[in-house]
Amino acid sequence: MYTNHEIGKILDRASNIDDFLYIQIELLENVEGYLKQFTSDYFNFIGEFCMKSVPILIEKVADQMDKLASFHFMTMLFYDFEKFYKNGGAIYFKNSVASIEEKLRKAVNTD
């Protein structure tokens, strides 16, 4: 698990869709552990940070729409974290990540 400082560095240095997907997947897969360190507001902050990156990433990943769709979906999970966590719990995030990882694996195998 990463500290707040380490997550901030990863987000600041993220320069491509894979960098963003990596940290989003890490946080959502281990949401229960991270909730011991951070409040839900921190997850909302990450959602807002990622949302601001969408216009830049759209230009960079025009040929990787599966990745962009996955990034956007996970960004929405962060953006409205409390609602999703309240209604689905940690298992919802883990299932969402598993589904996205499967989708991304299939996309890589068909390229």
Accessible surface in RSA format (square Angstrom, percent):
REM  Atomic radii and reference values for relative SASA: ProtOr
REM  Chains: A
REM  Algorithm: Lee & Richards
REM  Probe-radius: 1.40
REM  Slices: 20
REM RES _ NUM      All-atoms   Total-Side   Main-Chain    Non-polar    All polar
REM                ABS   REL    ABS   REL    ABS   REL    ABS   REL    ABS   REL
RES MET A   1   122.94  63.7  53.52  35.4  69.41 165.3  36.52  31.1  86.42 114.5
RES TYR A   2    56.32  26.3  55.96  31.8   0.36   0.9  36.53  27.5  19.79  24.4
RES THR A   3    72.27  51.4  70.95  71.9   1.32   3.2  68.97  92.6   3.30   5.0
RES ASN A   4    82.85  57.1  79.88  77.2   2.97   7.1  16.10  38.7  66.76  64.5
RES HIS A   5   128.63  70.3 119.60  83.1   9.03  23.1  90.36  93.1  38.27  44.5
RES GLU A   6    72.24  41.5  70.81  53.6   1.43   3.4  22.38  43.3  49.86  40.7
RES ILE A   7     0.00   0.0   0.00   0.0   0.00   0.0   0.00   0.0   0.00   0.0
RES GLY A   8    26.93  33.2   0.00   N/A  26.93  33.2  26.80  73.5   0.13   0.3
RES LYS A   9    85.46  41.7  82.75  50.8   2.71   6.4  35.96  32.4  49.50  52.7
RES ILE A  10    40.45  23.0  35.40  26.4   5.05  12.2  39.34  28.3   1.11   3.0
RES LEU A  11     4.84   2.7   2.76   2.0   2.08   5.2   2.76   1.9   2.08   5.6
RES ASP A  12   111.75  78.3  80.50  80.1  31.25  73.9  25.41  59.8  86.34  86.1
RES ARG A  13   171.44  72.0 150.39  76.7  21.06  50.1  64.91  88.7 106.54  64.6
RES ALA A  14    18.43  16.9   0.00   0.0  18.43  41.9   1.08   1.5  17.35  46.0
RES SER A  15    64.85  54.8  55.48  74.0   9.37  21.6  41.33  88.0  23.51  32.9
RES ASN A  16    62.11  42.8  61.96  59.9   0.15   0.4  24.90  59.9  37.22  36.0
RES ILE A  17     2.61   1.5   2.61   1.9   0.00   0.0   2.61   1.9   0.00   0.0
RES ASP A  18    70.01  49.0  64.93  64.6   5.08  12.0  28.05  66.0  41.95  41.8
RES ASP A  19    48.15  33.7  44.07  43.9   4.08   9.6  11.15  26.2  37.00  36.9
RES PHE A  20     9.16   4.6   9.16   5.7   0.00   0.0   9.16   5.6   0.00   0.0
RES LEU A  21     7.86   4.4   7.86   5.6   0.00   0.0   7.86   5.5   0.00   0.0
RES TYR A  22   115.93  54.1 108.70  61.8   7.23  18.8  93.53  70.3  22.41  27.6
RES ILE A  23     0.00   0.0   0.00   0.0   0.00   0.0   0.00   0.0   0.00   0.0
RES GLN A  24     0.00   0.0   0.00   0.0   0.00   0.0   0.00   0.0   0.00   0.0
RES ILE A  25    25.71  14.6  25.71  19.2   0.00   0.0  25.71  18.5   0.00   0.0
RES GLU A  26    32.37  18.6  30.24  22.9   2.13   5.1   3.79   7.3  28.58  23.3
RES LEU A  27     0.22   0.1   0.22   0.2   0.00   0.0   0.22   0.2   0.00   0.0
RES LEU A  28     0.00   0.0   0.00   0.0   0.00   0.0   0.00   0.0   0.00   0.0
RES GLU A  29    65.29  37.5  59.13  44.7   6.16  14.7  15.35  29.7  49.94  40.8
RES ASN A  30    54.97  37.9  49.84  48.2   5.13  12.4   8.59  20.7  46.38  44.8
RES VAL A  31     0.00   0.0   0.00   0.0   0.00   0.0   0.00   0.0   0.00   0.0
RES GLU A  32    88.73  50.9  84.65  64.0   4.07   9.7  28.59  55.3  60.14  49.1
RES GLY A  33    18.93  23.3   0.00   N/A  18.93  23.3  13.95  38.3   4.98  11.2
RES TYR A  34     0.00   0.0   0.00   0.0   0.00   0.0   0.00   0.0   0.00   0.0
RES LEU A  35    50.32  28.0  30.61  21.9  19.71  49.5  30.98  21.8  19.34  52.0
RES LYS A  36   181.98  88.8 141.57  86.9  40.40  96.2  94.18  84.8  87.80  93.5
RES GLN A  37    88.15  49.3  52.31  38.2  35.84  85.3  34.88  74.2  53.27  40.4
RES PHE A  38    23.77  11.9  14.80   9.2   8.97  23.3  20.64  12.5   3.13   9.0
RES THR A  39    94.08  66.9  85.56  86.7   8.52  20.3  83.34 111.9  10.73  16.2
RES SER A  40    22.86  19.3  18.78  25.1   4.08   9.4   8.32  17.7  14.54  20.4
RES ASP A  41    98.28  68.8  93.71  93.3   4.56  10.8  28.14  66.2  70.14  69.9
RES TYR A  42    35.14  16.4  30.42  17.3   4.72  12.3  32.81  24.7   2.34   2.9
RES PHE A  43     0.20   0.1   0.20   0.1   0.00   0.0   0.20   0.1   0.00   0.0
RES ASN A  44    31.25  21.6  31.21  30.2   0.04   0.1  15.94  38.4  15.31  14.8
RES PHE A  45   108.86  54.5 105.94  65.6   2.91   7.6 108.46  65.8   0.40   1.2
RES ILE A  46     0.00   0.0   0.00   0.0   0.00   0.0   0.00   0.0   0.00   0.0
RES GLY A  47     0.00   0.0   0.00   N/A   0.00   0.0   0.00   0.0   0.00   0.0
RES GLU A  48    82.84  47.6  81.46  61.6   1.38   3.3  14.09  27.2  68.75  56.1
RES PHE A  49    56.29  28.2  52.36  32.4   3.94  10.2  54.71  33.2   1.58   4.5
RES CYS A  50     0.00   0.0   0.00   0.0   0.00   0.0   0.00   0.0   0.00   0.0
RES MET A  51    56.57  29.3  51.84  34.3   4.73  11.3  41.78  35.5  14.79  19.6
RES LYS A  52   158.19  77.2 139.38  85.5  18.81  44.8  92.93  83.6  65.25  69.5
RES SER A  53    14.75  12.5  13.68  18.3   1.07   2.5   4.44   9.4  10.31  14.5
RES VAL A  54    21.33  14.0  21.33  19.3   0.00   0.0  21.33  18.5   0.00   0.0
RES PRO A  55    82.31  60.0  75.64  69.0   6.67  24.2  79.67  65.8   2.63  16.4
RES ILE A  56   106.52  60.6 103.59  77.2   2.94   7.1 106.17  76.5   0.35   1.0
RES LEU A  57     3.18   1.8   3.18   2.3   0.00   0.0   3.18   2.2   0.00   0.0
RES ILE A  58    80.75  46.0  79.56  59.3   1.19   2.9  79.56  57.3   1.19   3.2
RES GLU A  59   150.25  86.3 118.78  89.9  31.47  74.9  44.94  86.9 105.31  86.0
RES LYS A  60   117.31  57.2  86.03  52.8  31.28  74.5  65.51  59.0  51.80  55.2
RES VAL A  61     4.50   3.0   4.50   4.1   0.00   0.0   4.50   3.9   0.00   0.0
RES ALA A  62    70.03  64.4  54.16  83.6  15.88  36.1  54.16  76.3  15.88  42.1
RES ASP A  63   129.55  90.7  91.25  90.8  38.31  90.6  50.09 117.9  79.47  79.3
RES GLN A  64    66.74  37.3  59.69  43.6   7.05  16.8  20.35  43.3  46.39  35.2
RES MET A  65   101.06  52.3  95.18  63.0   5.88  14.0  80.36  68.3  20.70  27.4
RES ASP A  66    60.30  42.2  57.63  57.4   2.67   6.3   6.99  16.5  53.31  53.2
RES LYS A  67    39.69  19.4  39.61  24.3   0.07   0.2  20.80  18.7  18.88  20.1
RES LEU A  68    18.06  10.1  18.06  12.9   0.00   0.0  18.06  12.7   0.00   0.0
RES ALA A  69    49.82  45.8  36.89  56.9  12.93  29.4  44.86  63.2   4.96  13.1
RES SER A  70     3.29   2.8   0.38   0.5   2.91   6.7   2.84   6.1   0.44   0.6
RES PHE A  71     0.00   0.0   0.00   0.0   0.00   0.0   0.00   0.0   0.00   0.0
RES HIS A  72    77.16  42.2  77.16  53.6   0.00   0.0  43.90  45.2  33.26  38.7
RES PHE A  73    80.98  40.5  77.65  48.1   3.33   8.7  80.71  48.9   0.27   0.8
RES MET A  74     0.00   0.0   0.00   0.0   0.00   0.0   0.00   0.0   0.00   0.0
RES THR A  75     0.00   0.0   0.00   0.0   0.00   0.0   0.00   0.0   0.00   0.0
RES MET A  76    67.03  34.7  67.03  44.4   0.00   0.0  64.90  55.2   2.13   2.8
RES LEU A  77     0.24   0.1   0.24   0.2   0.00   0.0   0.24   0.2   0.00   0.0
RES PHE A  78     0.00   0.0   0.00   0.0   0.00   0.0   0.00   0.0   0.00   0.0
RES TYR A  79   100.93  47.1  89.12  50.7  11.81  30.7  42.87  32.2  58.06  71.6
RES ASP A  80    53.70  37.6  52.64  52.4   1.06   2.5  11.14  26.2  42.56  42.4
RES PHE A  81     2.01   1.0   2.01   1.2   0.00   0.0   2.01   1.2   0.00   0.0
RES GLU A  82   107.34  61.6 104.59  79.1   2.75   6.6  37.20  71.9  70.15  57.3
RES LYS A  83   107.18  52.3 101.10  62.0   6.08  14.5  58.77  52.9  48.41  51.6
RES PHE A  84    50.49  25.3  49.11  30.4   1.38   3.6  49.97  30.3   0.52   1.5
RES TYR A  85    73.19  34.2  70.01  39.8   3.18   8.3  44.05  33.1  29.13  35.9
RES LYS A  86   176.04  85.9 141.99  87.1  34.05  81.1  94.03  84.6  82.01  87.4
RES ASN A  87   115.81  79.9  78.08  75.5  37.73  90.8  30.29  72.9  85.52  82.7
RES GLY A  88    25.09  30.9   0.00   N/A  25.09  30.9  17.59  48.3   7.50  16.8
RES GLY A  89    22.10  27.2   0.00   N/A  22.10  27.2  20.69  56.8   1.41   3.2
RES ALA A  90    10.29   9.5   6.01   9.3   4.29   9.7   6.01   8.5   4.29  11.4
RES ILE A  91   109.24  62.2 105.58  78.7   3.67   8.8 106.10  76.4   3.14   8.5
RES TYR A  92    76.39  35.7  74.01  42.1   2.38   6.2  57.83  43.5  18.55  22.9
RES PHE A  93     0.00   0.0   0.00   0.0   0.00   0.0   0.00   0.0   0.00   0.0
RES LYS A  94    77.93  38.0  73.11  44.9   4.83  11.5  35.50  32.0  42.43  45.2
RES ASN A  95    87.57  60.4  82.17  79.4   5.40  13.0  24.41  58.8  63.16  61.0
RES SER A  96    11.35   9.6   4.45   5.9   6.90  15.9   6.60  14.0   4.76   6.7
RES VAL A  97     0.45   0.3   0.45   0.4   0.00   0.0   0.45   0.4   0.00   0.0
RES ALA A  98    55.88  51.4  50.14  77.4   5.73  13.0  52.65  74.1   3.23   8.5
RES SER A  99    72.22  61.0  60.99  81.4  11.23  25.9  32.19  68.5  40.04  56.1
RES ILE A 100    11.73   6.7  11.22   8.4   0.52   1.2  11.73   8.4   0.00   0.0
RES GLU A 101    47.37  27.2  45.39  34.3   1.98   4.7  10.00  19.3  37.37  30.5
RES GLU A 102    72.49  41.6  72.49  54.8   0.00   0.0  32.97  63.8  39.52  32.3
RES LYS A 103    95.57  46.6  90.35  55.4   5.22  12.4  56.23  50.6  39.34  41.9
RES LEU A 104    22.71  12.6  22.36  16.0   0.35   0.9  22.56  15.8   0.14   0.4
RES ARG A 105   131.04  55.0 127.92  65.2   3.11   7.4  66.53  90.9  64.51  39.1
RES LYS A 106   123.74  60.4 122.25  75.0   1.48   3.5  70.49  63.4  53.25  56.7
RES ALA A 107    18.95  17.4  12.70  19.6   6.25  14.2  18.46  26.0   0.49   1.3
RES VAL A 108    93.44  61.5  84.29  76.3   9.15  22.0  84.64  73.5   8.79  23.9
RES ASN A 109   121.86  84.0  88.51  85.5  33.35  80.3  27.33  65.8  94.53  91.4
RES THR A 110   114.96  81.8  79.10  80.2  35.85  85.4  73.33  98.5  41.62  62.9
RES ASP A 111   155.09 108.6  89.79  89.4  65.30 154.4  61.98 145.9  93.12  92.9
END  Absolute sums over single chains surface
CHAIN  1 A     6439.2       5510.4        928.8       3607.5       2831.7
END  Absolute sums over all chains
TOTAL          6439.2       5510.4        928.8       3607.5       2831.7
